Amino acid sequence: MSILCKAHDIVITGGKFIGQQNYHININRSGINMLLVASAPEAAVDAVECDYAPSCFPGTREQYIQDITNRATSNNTNEQPPIYWMNGPAGVGKYAIAQTSALKVKDAGYLGAAFFFSINGRQSDHTRLFPSLAYQLSAVLLGYCSIVNKRVLTDPTVFQKTIKAQFEFLIVEPIQHLKELGKEVSRRTIYIDGLDKCKNKDAQADIITIIALSVQAQSTPFQWVIFS
């Protein structure tokens, strides 16, 4: 704003005036970048935080790892339930099994996304789960990224909505859009580890319910592997 915009009863002689107007363009404003801000990149299976976490000692827990990995990479998806849930007390090695298997599945090209909950920081926040999964899916599903990008730009308030609304808006509806366009959605497996570490206990049950209902309705084509 000009310093003279509200001046009056003033006479100025001589001088040289140069008008300047600033335009601020946010080149980083995209739906995908907004999705990244709402997610927790440190919860991914190949994040730095996971690099120093406990992993399976070679030769241990091999049967569990093999069974889960085979499920995720098998072509006979109709012969197995879409959800695998490993539940057990802390300290039995669920994290190591999840990470080792997820990395194998990633190397084989079947990993859709992964979220490793932790008791600390953003990894304990249930509201970052589905944005994180959607962000990772945008990197592996052809056509998904552009759809999600446009949807988030259309309604950036999605990140303040319920996790059920986030799941529908960021995952279910874009997948349905791809199918309507005649694009094949490649089969992928999604890992969720440490669900019991989610700080909101009610959200733990909600997450299971949301995923189970989507499987029942066949609204998503994914295999789900959950550890808690």
PyMOL commands that place a pseudoatom at each C-alpha (Angstrom):
pseudoatom trace, name=CA, resn=MET, resi=1, chain=A, elem=C, hetatm=0, pos=[0.000, 0.000, 0.000]
pseudoatom trace, name=CA, resn=SER, resi=2, chain=A, elem=C, hetatm=0, pos=[1.334, 3.477, -0.916]
pseudoatom trace, name=CA, resn=ILE, resi=3, chain=A, elem=C, hetatm=0, pos=[2.422, 5.690, 1.994]
pseudoatom trace, name=CA, resn=LEU, resi=4, chain=A, elem=C, hetatm=0, pos=[0.452, 8.550, 0.384]
pseudoatom trace, name=CA, resn=CYS, resi=5, chain=A, elem=C, hetatm=0, pos=[-2.795, 6.679, -0.097]
pseudoatom trace, name=CA, resn=LYS, resi=6, chain=A, elem=C, hetatm=0, pos=[-4.491, 8.372, 2.840]
pseudoatom trace, name=CA, resn=ALA, resi=7, chain=A, elem=C, hetatm=0, pos=[-2.705, 11.731, 2.626]
pseudoatom trace, name=CA, resn=HIS, resi=8, chain=A, elem=C, hetatm=0, pos=[-4.677, 14.903, 1.874]
pseudoatom trace, name=CA, resn=ASP, resi=9, chain=A, elem=C, hetatm=0, pos=[-4.200, 18.685, 1.784]
pseudoatom trace, name=CA, resn=ILE, resi=10, chain=A, elem=C, hetatm=0, pos=[-0.560, 18.190, 0.728]
pseudoatom trace, name=CA, resn=VAL, resi=11, chain=A, elem=C, hetatm=0, pos=[1.241, 19.842, -2.193]
pseudoatom trace, name=CA, resn=ILE, resi=12, chain=A, elem=C, hetatm=0, pos=[4.427, 18.248, -3.485]
pseudoatom trace, name=CA, resn=THR, resi=13, chain=A, elem=C, hetatm=0, pos=[6.637, 19.920, -6.081]
pseudoatom trace, name=CA, resn=GLY, resi=14, chain=A, elem=C, hetatm=0, pos=[9.335, 18.130, -8.002]
pseudoatom trace, name=CA, resn=GLY, resi=15, chain=A, elem=C, hetatm=0, pos=[10.497, 14.647, -7.182]
pseudoatom trace, name=CA, resn=LYS, resi=16, chain=A, elem=C, hetatm=0, pos=[10.218, 11.385, -9.017]
pseudoatom trace, name=CA, resn=PHE, resi=17, chain=A, elem=C, hetatm=0, pos=[7.723, 8.721, -8.065]
pseudoatom trace, name=CA, resn=ILE, resi=18, chain=A, elem=C, hetatm=0, pos=[7.966, 5.087, -9.024]
pseudoatom trace, name=CA, resn=GLY, resi=19, chain=A, elem=C, hetatm=0, pos=[4.976, 2.867, -8.420]
pseudoatom trace, name=CA, resn=GLN, resi=20, chain=A, elem=C, hetatm=0, pos=[5.588, -0.716, -7.350]
pseudoatom trace, name=CA, resn=GLN, resi=21, chain=A, elem=C, hetatm=0, pos=[3.117, -3.519, -6.869]
pseudoatom trace, name=CA, resn=ASN, resi=22, chain=A, elem=C, hetatm=0, pos=[4.105, -6.930, -5.611]
pseudoatom trace, name=CA, resn=TYR, resi=23, chain=A, elem=C, hetatm=0, pos=[2.494, -10.144, -6.787]
pseudoatom trace, name=CA, resn=HIS, resi=24, chain=A, elem=C, hetatm=0, pos=[3.008, -13.231, -4.673]
pseudoatom trace, name=CA, resn=ILE, resi=25, chain=A, elem=C, hetatm=0, pos=[2.600, -16.523, -6.469]
pseudoatom trace, name=CA, resn=ASN, resi=26, chain=A, elem=C, hetatm=0, pos=[2.778, -19.705, -4.469]
pseudoatom trace, name=CA, resn=ILE, resi=27, chain=A, elem=C, hetatm=0, pos=[4.429, -22.059, -6.935]
pseudoatom trace, name=CA, resn=ASN, resi=28, chain=A, elem=C, hetatm=0, pos=[4.260, -24.899, -4.415]
pseudoatom trace, name=CA, resn=ARG, resi=29, chain=A, elem=C, hetatm=0, pos=[0.495, -24.765, -4.070]
pseudoatom trace, name=CA, resn=SER, resi=30, chain=A, elem=C, hetatm=0, pos=[-0.596, -28.082, -5.484]
pseudoatom trace, name=CA, resn=GLY, resi=31, chain=A, elem=C, hetatm=0, pos=[-2.898, -30.738, -4.168]
pseudoatom trace, name=CA, resn=ILE, resi=32, chain=A, elem=C, hetatm=0, pos=[-0.068, -33.251, -3.905]
pseudoatom trace, name=CA, resn=ASN, resi=33, chain=A, elem=C, hetatm=0, pos=[2.103, -30.868, -1.882]
pseudoatom trace, name=CA, resn=MET, resi=34, chain=A, elem=C, hetatm=0, pos=[-0.841, -30.185, 0.420]
pseudoatom trace, name=CA, resn=LEU, resi=35, chain=A, elem=C, hetatm=0, pos=[-1.258, -33.940, 0.753]
pseudoatom trace, name=CA, resn=LEU, resi=36, chain=A, elem=C, hetatm=0, pos=[2.411, -34.260, 1.676]
pseudoatom trace, name=CA, resn=VAL, resi=37, chain=A, elem=C, hetatm=0, pos=[2.073, -31.610, 4.391]
pseudoatom trace, name=CA, resn=ALA, resi=38, chain=A, elem=C, hetatm=0, pos=[-0.885, -33.496, 5.870]
pseudoatom trace, name=CA, resn=SER, resi=39, chain=A, elem=C, hetatm=0, pos=[0.940, -36.840, 5.829]
pseudoatom trace, name=CA, resn=ALA, resi=40, chain=A, elem=C, hetatm=0, pos=[3.764, -38.357, 7.855]
pseudoatom trace, name=CA, resn=PRO, resi=41, chain=A, elem=C, hetatm=0, pos=[6.611, -39.294, 5.477]
pseudoatom trace, name=CA, resn=GLU, resi=42, chain=A, elem=C, hetatm=0, pos=[8.588, -40.699, 8.396]
pseudoatom trace, name=CA, resn=ALA, resi=43, chain=A, elem=C, hetatm=0, pos=[5.982, -43.470, 8.705]
pseudoatom trace, name=CA, resn=ALA, resi=44, chain=A, elem=C, hetatm=0, pos=[6.874, -45.026, 5.337]
pseudoatom trace, name=CA, resn=VAL, resi=45, chain=A, elem=C, hetatm=0, pos=[8.635, -48.379, 5.291]
pseudoatom trace, name=CA, resn=ASP, resi=46, chain=A, elem=C, hetatm=0, pos=[11.783, -46.958, 3.697]
pseudoatom trace, name=CA, resn=ALA, resi=47, chain=A, elem=C, hetatm=0, pos=[11.935, -43.782, 5.799]
pseudoatom trace, name=CA, resn=VAL, resi=48, chain=A, elem=C, hetatm=0, pos=[15.121, -42.897, 7.680]
pseudoatom trace, name=CA, resn=GLU, resi=49, chain=A, elem=C, hetatm=0, pos=[13.399, -43.613, 10.992]
pseudoatom trace, name=CA, resn=CYS, resi=50, chain=A, elem=C, hetatm=0, pos=[12.757, -47.201, 9.902]
pseudoatom trace, name=CA, resn=ASP, resi=51, chain=A, elem=C, hetatm=0, pos=[16.362, -47.713, 8.834]
pseudoatom trace, name=CA, resn=TYR, resi=52, chain=A, elem=C, hetatm=0, pos=[17.526, -47.912, 12.455]
pseudoatom trace, name=CA, resn=ALA, resi=53, chain=A, elem=C, hetatm=0, pos=[14.547, -49.800, 13.811]
pseudoatom trace, name=CA, resn=PRO, resi=54, chain=A, elem=C, hetatm=0, pos=[14.815, -53.457, 14.885]
pseudoatom trace, name=CA, resn=SER, resi=55, chain=A, elem=C, hetatm=0, pos=[14.750, -55.864, 11.968]
pseudoatom trace, name=CA, resn=CYS, resi=56, chain=A, elem=C, hetatm=0, pos=[14.541, -59.614, 11.785]
pseudoatom trace, name=CA, resn=PHE, resi=57, chain=A, elem=C, hetatm=0, pos=[17.774, -61.472, 12.391]
pseudoatom trace, name=CA, resn=PRO, resi=58, chain=A, elem=C, hetatm=0, pos=[18.479, -63.650, 9.341]
pseudoatom trace, name=CA, resn=GLY, resi=59, chain=A, elem=C, hetatm=0, pos=[16.876, -67.056, 9.750]
pseudoatom trace, name=CA, resn=THR, resi=60, chain=A, elem=C, hetatm=0, pos=[14.264, -65.988, 12.317]
pseudoatom trace, name=CA, resn=ARG, resi=61, chain=A, elem=C, hetatm=0, pos=[10.515, -65.569, 11.854]
pseudoatom trace, name=CA, resn=GLU, resi=62, chain=A, elem=C, hetatm=0, pos=[10.981, -66.723, 8.275]
pseudoatom trace, name=CA, resn=GLN, resi=63, chain=A, elem=C, hetatm=0, pos=[7.687, -68.598, 8.080]
pseudoatom trace, name=CA, resn=TYR, resi=64, chain=A, elem=C, hetatm=0, pos=[5.660, -65.520, 9.046]
pseudoatom trace, name=CA, resn=ILE, resi=65, chain=A, elem=C, hetatm=0, pos=[7.571, -63.333, 6.612]
pseudoatom trace, name=CA, resn=GLN, resi=66, chain=A, elem=C, hetatm=0, pos=[7.247, -65.858, 3.806]
pseudoatom trace, name=CA, resn=ASP, resi=67, chain=A, elem=C, hetatm=0, pos=[3.512, -66.375, 4.365]
pseudoatom trace, name=CA, resn=ILE, resi=68, chain=A, elem=C, hetatm=0, pos=[2.748, -62.643, 4.394]
pseudoatom trace, name=CA, resn=THR, resi=69, chain=A, elem=C, hetatm=0, pos=[5.016, -61.895, 1.453]
pseudoatom trace, name=CA, resn=ASN, resi=70, chain=A, elem=C, hetatm=0, pos=[3.507, -64.729, -0.573]
pseudoatom trace, name=CA, resn=ARG, resi=71, chain=A, elem=C, hetatm=0, pos=[0.022, -63.367, 0.096]
pseudoatom trace, name=CA, resn=ALA, resi=72, chain=A, elem=C, hetatm=0, pos=[1.046, -59.942, -1.131]
pseudoatom trace, name=CA, resn=THR, resi=73, chain=A, elem=C, hetatm=0, pos=[2.711, -61.178, -4.305]
pseudoatom trace, name=CA, resn=SER, resi=74, chain=A, elem=C, hetatm=0, pos=[0.480, -64.123, -5.213]
pseudoatom trace, name=CA, resn=ASN, resi=75, chain=A, elem=C, hetatm=0, pos=[-1.635, -64.017, -8.355]
pseudoatom trace, name=CA, resn=ASN, resi=76, chain=A, elem=C, hetatm=0, pos=[-4.352, -66.102, -6.683]
pseudoatom trace, name=CA, resn=THR, resi=77, chain=A, elem=C, hetatm=0, pos=[-5.957, -63.203, -4.813]
pseudoatom trace, name=CA, resn=ASN, resi=78, chain=A, elem=C, hetatm=0, pos=[-9.420, -64.768, -4.988]
pseudoatom trace, name=CA, resn=GLU, resi=79, chain=A, elem=C, hetatm=0, pos=[-8.291, -67.663, -2.828]
pseudoatom trace, name=CA, resn=GLN, resi=80, chain=A, elem=C, hetatm=0, pos=[-7.354, -65.588, 0.216]
pseudoatom trace, name=CA, resn=PRO, resi=81, chain=A, elem=C, hetatm=0, pos=[-9.062, -62.972, 2.389]
pseudoatom trace, name=CA, resn=PRO, resi=82, chain=A, elem=C, hetatm=0, pos=[-8.137, -59.375, 1.494]
pseudoatom trace, name=CA, resn=ILE, resi=83, chain=A, elem=C, hetatm=0, pos=[-7.175, -58.613, 5.102]
pseudoatom trace, name=CA, resn=TYR, resi=84, chain=A, elem=C, hetatm=0, pos=[-4.365, -60.236, 7.078]
pseudoatom trace, name=CA, resn=TRP, resi=85, chain=A, elem=C, hetatm=0, pos=[-4.266, -59.126, 10.708]
pseudoatom trace, name=CA, resn=MET, resi=86, chain=A, elem=C, hetatm=0, pos=[-1.463, -60.129, 13.070]
pseudoatom trace, name=CA, resn=ASN, resi=87, chain=A, elem=C, hetatm=0, pos=[-2.286, -59.287, 16.664]
pseudoatom trace, name=CA, resn=GLY, resi=88, chain=A, elem=C, hetatm=0, pos=[-0.069, -59.903, 19.668]
pseudoatom trace, name=CA, resn=PRO, resi=89, chain=A, elem=C, hetatm=0, pos=[1.689, -58.416, 22.687]
pseudoatom trace, name=CA, resn=ALA, resi=90, chain=A, elem=C, hetatm=0, pos=[4.548, -55.955, 22.370]
pseudoatom trace, name=CA, resn=GLY, resi=91, chain=A, elem=C, hetatm=0, pos=[8.033, -57.364, 22.033]
pseudoatom trace, name=CA, resn=VAL, resi=92, chain=A, elem=C, hetatm=0, pos=[7.253, -60.428, 19.928]
pseudoatom trace, name=CA, resn=GLY, resi=93, chain=A, elem=C, hetatm=0, pos=[8.739, -58.928, 16.767]
pseudoatom trace, name=CA, resn=LYS, resi=94, chain=A, elem=C, hetatm=0, pos=[5.684, -57.772, 14.830]
pseudoatom trace, name=CA, resn=TYR, resi=95, chain=A, elem=C, hetatm=0, pos=[7.431, -54.592, 13.684]
pseudoatom trace, name=CA, resn=ALA, resi=96, chain=A, elem=C, hetatm=0, pos=[10.413, -56.518, 12.345]
pseudoatom trace, name=CA, resn=ILE, resi=97, chain=A, elem=C, hetatm=0, pos=[8.131, -58.939, 10.513]
pseudoatom trace, name=CA, resn=ALA, resi=98, chain=A, elem=C, hetatm=0, pos=[6.125, -56.076, 9.018]
pseudoatom trace, name=CA, resn=GLN, resi=99, chain=A, elem=C, hetatm=0, pos=[9.156, -54.117, 7.872]
pseudoatom trace, name=CA, resn=THR, resi=100, chain=A, elem=C, hetatm=0, pos=[11.015, -57.097, 6.429]
pseudoatom trace, name=CA, resn=SER, resi=101, chain=A, elem=C, hetatm=0, pos=[7.955, -58.328, 4.552]
pseudoatom trace, name=CA, resn=ALA, resi=102, chain=A, elem=C, hetatm=0, pos=[6.975, -54.855, 3.303]
pseudoatom trace, name=CA, resn=LEU, resi=103, chain=A, elem=C, hetatm=0, pos=[10.458, -54.248, 1.917]
pseudoatom trace, name=CA, resn=LYS, resi=104, chain=A, elem=C, hetatm=0, pos=[10.371, -57.585, 0.098]
pseudoatom trace, name=CA, resn=VAL, resi=105, chain=A, elem=C, hetatm=0, pos=[6.958, -56.741, -1.348]
pseudoatom trace, name=CA, resn=LYS, resi=106, chain=A, elem=C, hetatm=0, pos=[8.215, -53.299, -2.372]
pseudoatom trace, name=CA, resn=ASP, resi=107, chain=A, elem=C, hetatm=0, pos=[11.182, -54.834, -4.170]
pseudoatom trace, name=CA, resn=ALA, resi=108, chain=A, elem=C, hetatm=0, pos=[8.785, -57.184, -5.967]
pseudoatom trace, name=CA, resn=GLY, resi=109, chain=A, elem=C, hetatm=0, pos=[6.688, -54.218, -7.144]
pseudoatom trace, name=CA, resn=TYR, resi=110, chain=A, elem=C, hetatm=0, pos=[3.512, -55.015, -5.223]
pseudoatom trace, name=CA, resn=LEU, resi=111, chain=A, elem=C, hetatm=0, pos=[3.639, -52.483, -2.384]
pseudoatom trace, name=CA, resn=GLY, resi=112, chain=A, elem=C, hetatm=0, pos=[0.974, -49.820, -2.541]
pseudoatom trace, name=CA, resn=ALA, resi=113, chain=A, elem=C, hetatm=0, pos=[1.751, -47.958, 0.658]
pseudoatom trace, name=CA, resn=ALA, resi=114, chain=A, elem=C, hetatm=0, pos=[2.801, -48.494, 4.257]
pseudoatom trace, name=CA, resn=PHE, resi=115, chain=A, elem=C, hetatm=0, pos=[2.276, -46.635, 7.513]
pseudoatom trace, name=CA, resn=PHE, resi=116, chain=A, elem=C, hetatm=0, pos=[4.255, -47.551, 10.617]
pseudoatom trace, name=CA, resn=PHE, resi=117, chain=A, elem=C, hetatm=0, pos=[2.641, -46.091, 13.716]
pseudoatom trace, name=CA, resn=SER, resi=118, chain=A, elem=C, hetatm=0, pos=[4.836, -44.978, 16.607]
pseudoatom trace, name=CA, resn=ILE, resi=119, chain=A, elem=C, hetatm=0, pos=[4.055, -43.666, 20.077]
pseudoatom trace, name=CA, resn=ASN, resi=120, chain=A, elem=C, hetatm=0, pos=[5.879, -40.424, 19.283]
pseudoatom trace, name=CA, resn=GLY, resi=121, chain=A, elem=C, hetatm=0, pos=[5.323, -37.524, 16.902]
pseudoatom trace, name=CA, resn=ARG, resi=122, chain=A, elem=C, hetatm=0, pos=[3.205, -37.513, 13.783]
pseudoatom trace, name=CA, resn=GLN, resi=123, chain=A, elem=C, hetatm=0, pos=[3.402, -41.299, 13.493]
pseudoatom trace, name=CA, resn=SER, resi=124, chain=A, elem=C, hetatm=0, pos=[0.981, -41.562, 16.408]
pseudoatom trace, name=CA, resn=ASP, resi=125, chain=A, elem=C, hetatm=0, pos=[-1.602, -39.315, 14.718]
pseudoatom trace, name=CA, resn=HIS, resi=126, chain=A, elem=C, hetatm=0, pos=[-4.476, -41.207, 13.106]
pseudoatom trace, name=CA, resn=THR, resi=127, chain=A, elem=C, hetatm=0, pos=[-5.448, -38.186, 10.989]
pseudoatom trace, name=CA, resn=ARG, resi=128, chain=A, elem=C, hetatm=0, pos=[-2.213, -38.593, 9.024]
pseudoatom trace, name=CA, resn=LEU, resi=129, chain=A, elem=C, hetatm=0, pos=[-2.805, -42.232, 8.109]
pseudoatom trace, name=CA, resn=PHE, resi=130, chain=A, elem=C, hetatm=0, pos=[-4.960, -41.956, 4.999]
pseudoatom trace, name=CA, resn=PRO, resi=131, chain=A, elem=C, hetatm=0, pos=[-3.243, -38.812, 3.631]
pseudoatom trace, name=CA, resn=SER, resi=132, chain=A, elem=C, hetatm=0, pos=[0.051, -40.724, 3.945]
pseudoatom trace, name=CA, resn=LEU, resi=133, chain=A, elem=C, hetatm=0, pos=[-1.323, -43.787, 2.174]
pseudoatom trace, name=CA, resn=ALA, resi=134, chain=A, elem=C, hetatm=0, pos=[-2.822, -41.620, -0.574]
pseudoatom trace, name=CA, resn=TYR, resi=135, chain=A, elem=C, hetatm=0, pos=[0.451, -39.757, -1.054]
pseudoatom trace, name=CA, resn=GLN, resi=136, chain=A, elem=C, hetatm=0, pos=[2.373, -43.013, -1.460]
pseudoatom trace, name=CA, resn=LEU, resi=137, chain=A, elem=C, hetatm=0, pos=[-0.270, -44.466, -3.780]
pseudoatom trace, name=CA, resn=SER, resi=138, chain=A, elem=C, hetatm=0, pos=[0.057, -41.397, -5.994]
pseudoatom trace, name=CA, resn=ALA, resi=139, chain=A, elem=C, hetatm=0, pos=[3.592, -42.499, -6.797]
pseudoatom trace, name=CA, resn=VAL, resi=140, chain=A, elem=C, hetatm=0, pos=[2.712, -46.040, -7.879]
pseudoatom trace, name=CA, resn=LEU, resi=141, chain=A, elem=C, hetatm=0, pos=[-0.785, -45.972, -9.417]
pseudoatom trace, name=CA, resn=LEU, resi=142, chain=A, elem=C, hetatm=0, pos=[-0.951, -44.618, -12.949]
pseudoatom trace, name=CA, resn=GLY, resi=143, chain=A, elem=C, hetatm=0, pos=[-3.382, -41.695, -13.230]
pseudoatom trace, name=CA, resn=TYR, resi=144, chain=A, elem=C, hetatm=0, pos=[-4.140, -41.582, -9.511]
pseudoatom trace, name=CA, resn=CYS, resi=145, chain=A, elem=C, hetatm=0, pos=[-1.839, -38.638, -8.777]
pseudoatom trace, name=CA, resn=SER, resi=146, chain=A, elem=C, hetatm=0, pos=[-3.558, -36.168, -11.100]
pseudoatom trace, name=CA, resn=ILE, resi=147, chain=A, elem=C, hetatm=0, pos=[-7.004, -37.112, -9.814]
pseudoatom trace, name=CA, resn=VAL, resi=148, chain=A, elem=C, hetatm=0, pos=[-6.049, -36.671, -6.172]
pseudoatom trace, name=CA, resn=ASN, resi=149, chain=A, elem=C, hetatm=0, pos=[-4.213, -33.454, -6.960]
pseudoatom trace, name=CA, resn=LYS, resi=150, chain=A, elem=C, hetatm=0, pos=[-7.350, -31.900, -8.465]
pseudoatom trace, name=CA, resn=ARG, resi=151, chain=A, elem=C, hetatm=0, pos=[-9.615, -33.180, -5.693]
pseudoatom trace, name=CA, resn=VAL, resi=152, chain=A, elem=C, hetatm=0, pos=[-7.483, -31.734, -2.909]
pseudoatom trace, name=CA, resn=LEU, resi=153, chain=A, elem=C, hetatm=0, pos=[-7.275, -28.374, -4.676]
pseudoatom trace, name=CA, resn=THR, resi=154, chain=A, elem=C, hetatm=0, pos=[-11.058, -28.413, -5.000]
pseudoatom trace, name=CA, resn=ASP, resi=155, chain=A, elem=C, hetatm=0, pos=[-11.567, -29.115, -1.300]
pseudoatom trace, name=CA, resn=PRO, resi=156, chain=A, elem=C, hetatm=0, pos=[-8.487, -28.520, 0.890]
pseudoatom trace, name=CA, resn=THR, resi=157, chain=A, elem=C, hetatm=0, pos=[-10.662, -28.879, 4.001]
pseudoatom trace, name=CA, resn=VAL, resi=158, chain=A, elem=C, hetatm=0, pos=[-10.578, -32.656, 3.563]
pseudoatom trace, name=CA, resn=PHE, resi=159, chain=A, elem=C, hetatm=0, pos=[-7.716, -32.786, 6.067]
pseudoatom trace, name=CA, resn=GLN, resi=160, chain=A, elem=C, hetatm=0, pos=[-9.971, -31.360, 8.771]
pseudoatom trace, name=CA, resn=LYS, resi=161, chain=A, elem=C, hetatm=0, pos=[-12.665, -33.960, 8.142]
pseudoatom trace, name=CA, resn=THR, resi=162, chain=A, elem=C, hetatm=0, pos=[-13.200, -37.368, 9.738]
pseudoatom trace, name=CA, resn=ILE, resi=163, chain=A, elem=C, hetatm=0, pos=[-10.873, -40.187, 8.790]
pseudoatom trace, name=CA, resn=LYS, resi=164, chain=A, elem=C, hetatm=0, pos=[-13.796, -41.960, 7.129]
pseudoatom trace, name=CA, resn=ALA, resi=165, chain=A, elem=C, hetatm=0, pos=[-14.381, -38.897, 4.937]
pseudoatom trace, name=CA, resn=GLN, resi=166, chain=A, elem=C, hetatm=0, pos=[-10.651, -38.737, 4.177]
pseudoatom trace, name=CA, resn=PHE, resi=167, chain=A, elem=C, hetatm=0, pos=[-10.599, -42.385, 3.180]
pseudoatom trace, name=CA, resn=GLU, resi=168, chain=A, elem=C, hetatm=0, pos=[-13.527, -41.945, 0.802]
pseudoatom trace, name=CA, resn=PHE, resi=169, chain=A, elem=C, hetatm=0, pos=[-12.247, -38.666, -0.673]
pseudoatom trace, name=CA, resn=LEU, resi=170, chain=A, elem=C, hetatm=0, pos=[-8.565, -39.550, -1.033]
pseudoatom trace, name=CA, resn=ILE, resi=171, chain=A, elem=C, hetatm=0, pos=[-8.659, -43.275, -1.775]
pseudoatom trace, name=CA, resn=VAL, resi=172, chain=A, elem=C, hetatm=0, pos=[-12.043, -44.805, -2.613]
pseudoatom trace, name=CA, resn=GLU, resi=173, chain=A, elem=C, hetatm=0, pos=[-13.431, -42.134, -4.947]
pseudoatom trace, name=CA, resn=PRO, resi=174, chain=A, elem=C, hetatm=0, pos=[-10.198, -41.623, -6.948]
pseudoatom trace, name=CA, resn=ILE, resi=175, chain=A, elem=C, hetatm=0, pos=[-9.962, -45.396, -7.453]
pseudoatom trace, name=CA, resn=GLN, resi=176, chain=A, elem=C, hetatm=0, pos=[-13.561, -45.465, -8.675]
pseudoatom trace, name=CA, resn=HIS, resi=177, chain=A, elem=C, hetatm=0, pos=[-12.793, -42.546, -10.999]
pseudoatom trace, name=CA, resn=LEU, resi=178, chain=A, elem=C, hetatm=0, pos=[-9.898, -44.464, -12.520]
pseudoatom trace, name=CA, resn=LYS, resi=179, chain=A, elem=C, hetatm=0, pos=[-12.156, -47.448, -13.148]
pseudoatom trace, name=CA, resn=GLU, resi=180, chain=A, elem=C, hetatm=0, pos=[-14.773, -45.211, -14.767]
pseudoatom trace, name=CA, resn=LEU, resi=181, chain=A, elem=C, hetatm=0, pos=[-12.065, -43.943, -17.111]
pseudoatom trace, name=CA, resn=GLY, resi=182, chain=A, elem=C, hetatm=0, pos=[-11.330, -47.529, -18.087]
pseudoatom trace, name=CA, resn=LYS, resi=183, chain=A, elem=C, hetatm=0, pos=[-7.916, -47.556, -16.451]
pseudoatom trace, name=CA, resn=GLU, resi=184, chain=A, elem=C, hetatm=0, pos=[-6.766, -50.726, -14.773]
pseudoatom trace, name=CA, resn=VAL, resi=185, chain=A, elem=C, hetatm=0, pos=[-5.758, -50.345, -11.139]
pseudoatom trace, name=CA, resn=SER, resi=186, chain=A, elem=C, hetatm=0, pos=[-2.802, -52.615, -10.496]
pseudoatom trace, name=CA, resn=ARG, resi=187, chain=A, elem=C, hetatm=0, pos=[-3.035, -54.906, -7.500]
pseudoatom trace, name=CA, resn=ARG, resi=188, chain=A, elem=C, hetatm=0, pos=[-1.164, -53.584, -4.487]
pseudoatom trace, name=CA, resn=THR, resi=189, chain=A, elem=C, hetatm=0, pos=[-0.780, -54.409, -0.807]
pseudoatom trace, name=CA, resn=ILE, resi=190, chain=A, elem=C, hetatm=0, pos=[-1.030, -51.816, 1.950]
pseudoatom trace, name=CA, resn=TYR, resi=191, chain=A, elem=C, hetatm=0, pos=[0.740, -52.348, 5.279]
pseudoatom trace, name=CA, resn=ILE, resi=192, chain=A, elem=C, hetatm=0, pos=[-0.312, -50.758, 8.561]
pseudoatom trace, name=CA, resn=ASP, resi=193, chain=A, elem=C, hetatm=0, pos=[1.973, -51.572, 11.468]
pseudoatom trace, name=CA, resn=GLY, resi=194, chain=A, elem=C, hetatm=0, pos=[1.676, -50.738, 15.162]
pseudoatom trace, name=CA, resn=LEU, resi=195, chain=A, elem=C, hetatm=0, pos=[-1.998, -49.801, 15.083]
pseudoatom trace, name=CA, resn=ASP, resi=196, chain=A, elem=C, hetatm=0, pos=[-2.039, -50.205, 18.867]
pseudoatom trace, name=CA, resn=LYS, resi=197, chain=A, elem=C, hetatm=0, pos=[0.439, -47.291, 19.063]
pseudoatom trace, name=CA, resn=CYS, resi=198, chain=A, elem=C, hetatm=0, pos=[-2.087, -44.863, 17.594]
pseudoatom trace, name=CA, resn=LYS, resi=199, chain=A, elem=C, hetatm=0, pos=[-2.662, -42.331, 20.388]
pseudoatom trace, name=CA, resn=ASN, resi=200, chain=A, elem=C, hetatm=0, pos=[-6.427, -42.194, 19.831]
pseudoatom trace, name=CA, resn=LYS, resi=201, chain=A, elem=C, hetatm=0, pos=[-7.783, -45.536, 21.016]
pseudoatom trace, name=CA, resn=ASP, resi=202, chain=A, elem=C, hetatm=0, pos=[-11.215, -45.008, 19.462]
pseudoatom trace, name=CA, resn=ALA, resi=203, chain=A, elem=C, hetatm=0, pos=[-9.553, -44.308, 16.121]
pseudoatom trace, name=CA, resn=GLN, resi=204, chain=A, elem=C, hetatm=0, pos=[-7.888, -47.732, 16.208]
pseudoatom trace, name=CA, resn=ALA, resi=205, chain=A, elem=C, hetatm=0, pos=[-11.273, -49.439, 15.989]
pseudoatom trace, name=CA, resn=ASP, resi=206, chain=A, elem=C, hetatm=0, pos=[-12.508, -46.905, 13.440]
pseudoatom trace, name=CA, resn=ILE, resi=207, chain=A, elem=C, hetatm=0, pos=[-9.568, -47.630, 11.129]
pseudoatom trace, name=CA, resn=ILE, resi=208, chain=A, elem=C, hetatm=0, pos=[-10.262, -51.364, 11.196]
pseudoatom trace, name=CA, resn=THR, resi=209, chain=A, elem=C, hetatm=0, pos=[-13.962, -50.756, 10.559]
pseudoatom trace, name=CA, resn=ILE, resi=210, chain=A, elem=C, hetatm=0, pos=[-13.311, -48.399, 7.633]
pseudoatom trace, name=CA, resn=ILE, resi=211, chain=A, elem=C, hetatm=0, pos=[-10.970, -50.872, 5.952]
pseudoatom trace, name=CA, resn=ALA, resi=212, chain=A, elem=C, hetatm=0, pos=[-13.226, -53.875, 6.622]
pseudoatom trace, name=CA, resn=LEU, resi=213, chain=A, elem=C, hetatm=0, pos=[-16.266, -52.114, 5.168]
pseudoatom trace, name=CA, resn=SER, resi=214, chain=A, elem=C, hetatm=0, pos=[-14.321, -51.122, 2.054]
pseudoatom trace, name=CA, resn=VAL, resi=215, chain=A, elem=C, hetatm=0, pos=[-13.263, -54.726, 1.567]
pseudoatom trace, name=CA, resn=GLN, resi=216, chain=A, elem=C, hetatm=0, pos=[-16.834, -55.913, 2.061]
pseudoatom trace, name=CA, resn=ALA, resi=217, chain=A, elem=C, hetatm=0, pos=[-18.117, -53.365, -0.449]
pseudoatom trace, name=CA, resn=GLN, resi=218, chain=A, elem=C, hetatm=0, pos=[-15.180, -54.078, -2.799]
pseudoatom trace, name=CA, resn=SER, resi=219, chain=A, elem=C, hetatm=0, pos=[-14.632, -50.331, -3.103]
pseudoatom trace, name=CA, resn=THR, resi=220, chain=A, elem=C, hetatm=0, pos=[-10.856, -50.755, -3.124]
pseudoatom trace, name=CA, resn=PRO, resi=221, chain=A, elem=C, hetatm=0, pos=[-8.773, -53.434, -4.858]
pseudoatom trace, name=CA, resn=PHE, resi=222, chain=A, elem=C, hetatm=0, pos=[-6.079, -53.664, -2.202]
pseudoatom trace, name=CA, resn=GLN, resi=223, chain=A, elem=C, hetatm=0, pos=[-4.741, -56.397, 0.013]
pseudoatom trace, name=CA, resn=TRP, resi=224, chain=A, elem=C, hetatm=0, pos=[-4.371, -55.135, 3.586]
pseudoatom trace, name=CA, resn=VAL, resi=225, chain=A, elem=C, hetatm=0, pos=[-1.770, -56.347, 6.083]
pseudoatom trace, name=CA, resn=ILE, resi=226, chain=A, elem=C, hetatm=0, pos=[-2.277, -55.002, 9.605]
pseudoatom trace, name=CA, resn=PHE, resi=227, chain=A, elem=C, hetatm=0, pos=[-0.163, -55.457, 12.728]
pseudoatom trace, name=CA, resn=SER, resi=228, chain=A, elem=C, hetatm=0, pos=[-1.263, -54.479, 16.221]
for i in range(1, 228): cmd.bond("trace and resi %d" % i, "trace and resi %d" % (i + 1))
show_as sticks, trace
zoom trace
